[in-house]
Amino acid sequence: MVFKKLLGALGVGGPSVEAVLQPGPALPGGPLSGEVRLRGGGTDVTVEQISLLLVARVEVEGHDEEHDSTVVLERFTVGGGFRLAQDAEHTVPFTVTLPWETPVTQLHGQPLGPVLGIRTELEVAGARDKGDLDALAVGPLPAQEAILEAFGQLGYGFKSADLELGHIRGTGQRLPCYQEIEIVPPAGQAHAVNEIEVTFLAAPDGLEVVIEADRRAGLFSGGQDTVHRFTTSHHAVPQAGRNAEVDAWLQQVIGAHASHAAPYPYAQGGHHHDDHHRSGPGTGAVVAGVAAGAAVGVVGGMVAAEVIDEIGDAFEDDDEGEGGEEE
């Protein structure tokens, strides 16, 4: 982005700043590199601290309605303690490590919906001022990508993805929000479940996967949600192995309350699995759904590129909180 003049707490004629991120998507738990470029203003100043804020747009559920808010997921100090002369230029290279739970914003280059940004903040003379804001693209970890691919090969299709403020009880969640990836079942399971919500909670030693099934209401029983938590490793596994792993998860999630609905087809014996798998939309259905923009709800009904172009406006609408509130 272009240099942004800091006109707030630092005063008119203060320094300007631009953050340049390394091209390409970052990964959860991986490095994010780039440089902060500063240009001196009308007077010499001492730059006490340069911070990068990982910010996200999240959905907040209120008593009567939902609204979007901006949450700071992480704050990094990348420099400071130097004199910036009038009209002088100064560059500060950086490499920081993103949180393992950083939400995924794209899959195979196609936006999923969530919007993340890196805010550059400058502290001069004890005053902090917001500077540059850049969109941040984050791709999935190999295990996350393989699990989503497995859902596709089992016949499930992508619907939407969003970020929810709050904590999932009983998990090792660390960030103030979590990502929900909504996928829809193949025709064979549509009678039993409306959709599946998948949340990844990554950590250095493995991946926690939370799966919530929004079950359909039966004739004699109301609809209900069933939530299950699973763990898996980051180690490379053949796709067929991931498919079997996810299939087993689905048997447990959807088959947990089979008495309230028609039996889950996959739970009727492994020798039938291949036939059921072929009856779905086909290999890579989740990925294909992302590429096609499977639901109007994806990225709030806007073209993903427009969201990225207007990321500054989206974040400027809110005052940034330091992590939000826990549920």
Phi and psi in degrees as a GROMACS rama.xvg file:
@    title "Ramachandran Plot"
@    xaxis  label "Phi"
@    yaxis  label "Psi"
@TYPE xy
-74.0047  160.952  VAL-2
-56.1615  138.554  PHE-3
-113.088  120.143  LYS-4
-72.3972  132.852  LYS-5
-89.1097  107.691  LEU-6
-113.154  4.14967  LEU-7
-90.6352  -108.245  GLY-8
-62.4319  -25.0638  ALA-9
-86.1181  -10.4437  LEU-10
89.4269  155.758  GLY-11
-61.2736  137.104  VAL-12
86.8292  8.42375  GLY-13
-74.0674  178.534  GLY-14
-67.186  163.631  PRO-15
-120.529  158.507  SER-16
-142.502  148.222  VAL-17
-143.779  130.01  GLU-18
-103.728  133.814  ALA-19
-118.795  115.273  VAL-20
-89.5295  148.442  LEU-21
-62.6565  136.981  GLN-22
-61.1698  155.266  PRO-23
93.8541  157.733  GLY-24
-72.8624  144.88  PRO-25
-86.6018  173.784  ALA-26
-123.451  148.05  LEU-27
-56.3304  134.138  PRO-28
75.3555  2.60835  GLY-29
-104.198  177.678  GLY-30
-79.1144  149.495  PRO-31
-126.396  117.736  LEU-32
-116.732  159.739  SER-33
168.702  -156.947  GLY-34
-150.675  149.002  GLU-35
-103.135  124.664  VAL-36
-108.319  125.973  ARG-37
-116.681  149.106  LEU-38
-132.199  126.03  ARG-39
-63.4495  152.88  GLY-40
-96.3903  -141.935  GLY-41
-78.3842  -12.603  GLY-42
-140.74  162.124  THR-43
-70.0842  140.954  ASP-44
-139.443  157.75  VAL-45
-101.538  118.369  THR-46
-83.02  107.661  VAL-47
-78.5886  -36.1048  GLU-48
-159.084  140.023  GLN-49
-116.312  124.46  ILE-50
-121.864  147.692  SER-51
-113.567  128.265  LEU-52
-110.996  123.915  LEU-53
-84.7117  112.89  LEU-54
-119.33  155.318  VAL-55
-143.458  149.55  ALA-56
-90.4882  123.805  ARG-57
-125.991  157.474  VAL-58
-92.0926  132.254  GLU-59
-116.23  123.129  VAL-60
-88.329  120.164  GLU-61
-99.3563  -172.211  GLY-62
-69.3252  -35.3981  HIS-63
-115.481  -23.3651  ASP-64
-157.016  168.244  GLU-65
-102.811  149.832  GLU-66
-146.21  159.567  HIS-67
-90.6745  148.06  ASP-68
-144.825  166.99  SER-69
-108.587  131.725  THR-70
-126.589  137.767  VAL-71
-86.3778  118.436  VAL-72
-87.7694  -31.5197  LEU-73
-160.81  149.917  GLU-74
-125.967  129.673  ARG-75
-118.895  134.233  PHE-76
-96.3953  121.173  THR-77
-116.321  -3.63129  VAL-78
176.558  -179.291  GLY-79
141.124  176.947  GLY-80
76.9246  37.408  GLY-81
-142.127  161.453  PHE-82
-93.6663  129.529  ARG-83
-110.256  109.971  LEU-84
-74.0994  162.093  ALA-85
-55.9593  126.769  GLN-86
63.3729  7.63774  ASP-87
-80.2896  157.883  ALA-88
-113.07  140.73  GLU-89
-144.599  137.212  HIS-90
-119.941  133.948  THR-91
-121.609  104.268  VAL-92
-72.7126  152.565  PRO-93
-147.924  154.962  PHE-94
-142.839  119.867  THR-95
-122.218  163.404  VAL-96
-107.994  122.054  THR-97
-71.4541  150.932  LEU-98
-59.8841  147.286  PRO-99
-61.7652  -28.5296  TRP-100
-89.8208  10.983  GLU-101
-53.0444  127.649  THR-102
-61.1891  150.3  PRO-103
-88.6321  127.643  VAL-104
-104.179  -13.2558  THR-105
-151.967  154.967  GLN-106
-134.2  119.514  LEU-107
52.462  39.874  HIS-108
82.689  -4.95514  GLY-109
-99.2747  126.544  GLN-110
-60.8903  139.36  PRO-111
-91.8946  -27.867  LEU-112
136.724  -50.0903  GLY-113
-58.6464  145.053  PRO-114
-116.617  120.694  VAL-115
-117.632  154.889  LEU-116
-147.749  159.399  GLY-117
-112.439  115.726  ILE-118
-98.2015  128.109  ARG-119
-93.4537  128.584  THR-120
-125.471  133.201  GLU-121
-113.655  137.558  LEU-122
-117.598  116.685  GLU-123
-131.633  130.684  VAL-124
54.2857  38.0369  ALA-125
78.0623  0.530874  GLY-126
-109.017  135.129  ALA-127
-100.753  142.808  ARG-128
-141.495  138.377  ASP-129
-70.9851  139.192  LYS-130
-120.871  -122.517  GLY-131
-68.3863  148.934  ASP-132
-133.812  125.275  LEU-133
-125.153  141.542  ASP-134
-67.7628  142.105  ALA-135
-117.483  124.183  LEU-136
-96.816  130.78  ALA-137
-128.482  123.271  VAL-138
-93.8123  169.7  GLY-139
-80.0342  152.44  PRO-140
-66.2955  156.229  LEU-141
-52.5273  -41.0896  PRO-142
-66.5848  -38.99  ALA-143
-63.9064  -44.6331  GLN-144
-62.6721  -41.8656  GLU-145
-65.5949  -36.6374  ALA-146
-67.8652  -42.4252  ILE-147
-64.4172  -38.4985  LEU-148
-63.3121  -36.9972  GLU-149
-63.0624  -43.23  ALA-150
-57.0615  -41.8043  PHE-151
-62.6919  -43.1297  GLY-152
-71.3455  -18.6735  GLN-153
-88.8312  3.61084  LEU-154
100.375  3.12942  GLY-155
-87.2049  148.88  TYR-156
-121.587  148.727  GLY-157
-70.4805  139.288  PHE-158
-114.601  -58.1267  LYS-159
-166.636  173.447  SER-160
-147.631  142.187  ALA-161
-150.82  173.699  ASP-162
-114.633  131.898  LEU-163
-114.434  133.888  GLU-164
-76.4481  133.354  LEU-165
132.263  -179.779  GLY-166
-122.041  144.149  HIS-167
-90.1574  118.677  ILE-168
-63.166  143.943  ARG-169
80.8817  6.96881  GLY-170
-113.551  173.393  THR-171
-92.4785  23.6294  GLY-172
-57.0478  136.332  GLN-173
-113.505  -34.8587  ARG-174
-75.485  160.486  LEU-175
-77.6268  -2.28444  PRO-176
-141.521  166.349  CYS-177
-137.691  155.139  TYR-178
-98.3345  134.893  GLN-179
-114.443  122.783  GLU-180
-105.418  114.748  ILE-181
-94.8965  127.879  GLU-182
-130.412  153.062  ILE-183
-108.322  147.016  VAL-184
-78.0471  162.27  PRO-185
-70.7206  169.441  PRO-186
-56.3341  -33.988  ALA-187
-64.7509  -22.1564  GLY-188
-112.103  -0.419221  GLN-189
-61.9188  -25.3834  ALA-190
-72.9008  -20.2436  HIS-191
-104.269  -25.9069  ALA-192
-145.889  138.846  VAL-193
-76.673  -49.52  ASN-194
-160.861  166.678  GLU-195
-118.818  134.289  ILE-196
-111.638  125.347  GLU-197
-115.229  130.384  VAL-198
-123.735  128.29  THR-199
-99.6887  128.546  PHE-200
-122.078  92.3133  LEU-201
-82.8206  152.781  ALA-202
-148.16  165.138  ALA-203
-57.083  -33.3543  PRO-204
-96.6265  4.65007  ASP-205
160.52  -172.045  GLY-206
-127.773  124.31  LEU-207
-95.5768  128.859  GLU-208
-119.325  119.084  VAL-209
-103.35  123.954  VAL-210
-120.616  123.741  ILE-211
-117.379  127.126  GLU-212
-105.124  122.93  ALA-213
-90.0076  99.9681  ASP-214
-80.9384  148.956  ARG-215
-74.9381  152.179  ARG-216
-77.9729  133.292  ALA-217
-91.7816  -178.973  GLY-218
-65.5432  -38.1888  LEU-219
-113.877  7.96796  PHE-220
-145.272  142.916  SER-221
-74.9761  164.832  GLY-222
-67.2129  156.908  GLY-223
-152.73  159.339  GLN-224
-105.461  136.081  ASP-225
-116.963  130.272  THR-226
-119.766  131.367  VAL-227
-133.731  150.061  HIS-228
-120.654  133.843  ARG-229
-130.427  156.973  PHE-230
-125.118  147.45  THR-231
-147.281  172.06  THR-232
-100.615  167.563  SER-233
-84.399  -6.43272  HIS-234
-64.2681  146.492  HIS-235
-64.4742  131.448  ALA-236
-130.866  136.039  VAL-237
-52.6752  145.171  PRO-238
-56.3749  -34.8094  GLN-239
-61.6195  -35.231  ALA-240
-68.4925  -40.245  GLY-241
-64.175  -40.6017  ARG-242
-58.6635  -44.2641  ASN-243
-66.0042  -37.9191  ALA-244
-63.8948  -48.3312  GLU-245
-66.4836  -37.7055  VAL-246
-59.0452  -42.3556  ASP-247
-65.3551  -38.9956  ALA-248
-59.948  -45.1041  TRP-249
-64.6899  -36.3519  LEU-250
-58.5407  -41.6472  GLN-251
-72.2733  -42.2891  GLN-252
-68.9991  -53.9983  VAL-253
-81.1715  -31.8404  ILE-254
-83.1111  -4.57427  GLY-255
-61.7306  -34.3251  ALA-256
-125.113  47.8526  HIS-257
-61.6977  -22.0386  ALA-258
-67.7923  -16.7641  SER-259
-92.6292  -4.76912  HIS-260
-155.857  178.051  ALA-261
-60.4571  146.569  ALA-262
-58.1578  148.57  PRO-263
-72.9423  117.747  TYR-264
-53.7833  -39.6949  PRO-265
-65.3997  -19.2874  TYR-266
-83.186  2.27863  ALA-267
-95.9758  22.9233  GLN-268
118.557  134.662  GLY-269
-65.683  -24.85  GLY-270
-69.7366  -10.5665  HIS-271
-94.096  -5.94557  HIS-272
-57.9629  -46.6432  HIS-273
-61.6064  -39.1904  ASP-274
-63.6592  -42.9089  ASP-275
-66.5905  -38.6748  HIS-276
-63.4354  -38.8655  HIS-277
-72.6055  -17.2874  ARG-278
-79.5593  -11.4469  SER-279
-82.2061  -173.696  GLY-280
-60.9051  -20.3903  PRO-281
114.477  174.664  GLY-282
-56.4049  135.313  THR-283
71.0647  27.7226  GLY-284
-62.4103  -38.0037  ALA-285
-63.6678  -45.9915  VAL-286
-62.5776  -42.9563  VAL-287
-62.9672  -38.1764  ALA-288
-63.4262  -38.106  GLY-289
-63.675  -46.5126  VAL-290
-63.1629  -33.8205  ALA-291
-87.7529  -6.65101  ALA-292
64.9204  60.4114  GLY-293
-57.3561  -25.7834  ALA-294
-133.57  146.535  ALA-295
-60.9749  -28.6491  VAL-296
-67.064  -17.9878  GLY-297
-60.1303  131.86  VAL-298
47.7399  41.5233  VAL-299
61.7501  30.6508  GLY-300
79.8479  4.69859  GLY-301
-108.294  152.879  MET-302
-63.3002  136.327  VAL-303
-57.2492  -39.0473  ALA-304
-60.9685  -34.9487  ALA-305
-67.8582  -35.792  GLU-306
-63.0464  -43.471  VAL-307
-65.1431  -42.1849  ILE-308
-62.4241  -32.7268  ASP-309
-106.346  22.2057  GLU-310
-58.7148  -37.6238  ILE-311
-59.9261  -45.12  GLY-312
-63.4942  -38.7189  ASP-313
-62.9284  -44.1695  ALA-314
-76.8572  -31.8558  PHE-315
-65.7389  -21.1364  GLU-316
-68.0201  -19.5003  ASP-317
-120.855  152.4  ASP-318
-80.0703  136.818  ASP-319
-79.385  129.078  GLU-320
-90.7033  161.19  GLY-321
-93.4076  52.5274  GLU-322
114.797  -8.38052  GLY-323
77.8169  -172.69  GLY-324
-111.386  149.647  GLU-325
-85.737  147.603  GLU-326
